[in-house]
Amino acid sequence: MLEGIIDLVKDQVLPAITNNSAIPADKKEVAVETTTSTIVDGLKEHFTPDNLASITSLFSGGGSAGGGDIVSGLQSSVVNALSEKVGLNKDIANSIASAVVPAIMGLFSQKVNDPNDKGFSIESIMGAFGGKGGGGILGALGGLFGK
């Protein structure tokens, strides 16, 4: 599942960076890798049993503060990583983060809420990031989304 998540993230990141003429050609590959790893690491940090209210908010489409905290935290991490590790200016880094993070989270939300996509659930995402899936509170959370 983790590999599938990484692929989903990279599929969103790759065109946003490779098609951006403001990023020097010699920095595109490292920008893709940095953005992808920063988002995946950020998801690992946020997708924990202690953060269930924010995760529920994020995937319920309600857009309340908790889900927004995850998105803004991920965006901030991407901007910092692209600025510090790749050397991009903050405006370019912000434009990338503002484009890819909401798109990725929207895609995750679609997949989690799709009753035909049984392989993609909150439990499986959290399990991929080292949390425990299946029973207890996570099973109940999955029930909220019909999975």
Phi, psi and omega in degrees: 000320181300319179298321177296321178294315179299318179297318177299316180296312183296324178298329177277324184286316187307305181292329181296330181266313183293332180269004182264108183290346180282349180262123179302141183306322182286354180249355185296314182297314179292330177292320177297311181297317180295315180296314181299310182293325179294318179293313180298316178297321178295321177296319177302320181292321185272330185271076180232157177303332180289347185246028185299323181297318179292321180294316178301315179299318182297316185270349179277350180080004181287337177063028180285177190304321183299310178296323177295328177296321178295311181298312182293326177295317177295317180298316180298318178297320179294315179302312180297316181295316180293325179288313186280317186271328184257336180087019177281149177288159187300325181295315179294315180300320179293322180295322177293310182299319181292334179274314190275322184296309177299325179296317179295314181293324176296319178295316176301315181299317177301313183294318180296323184270359179275112182295342179272351181257079185289339183276352184238105182221168177300320179299317182290324177296310181295324176297320179295330181266013173100357177280174179260129180253175172100276189261188176057221185297323179291323176297318177295320179296319177298325178298331177297334183253013177070025180253000000 
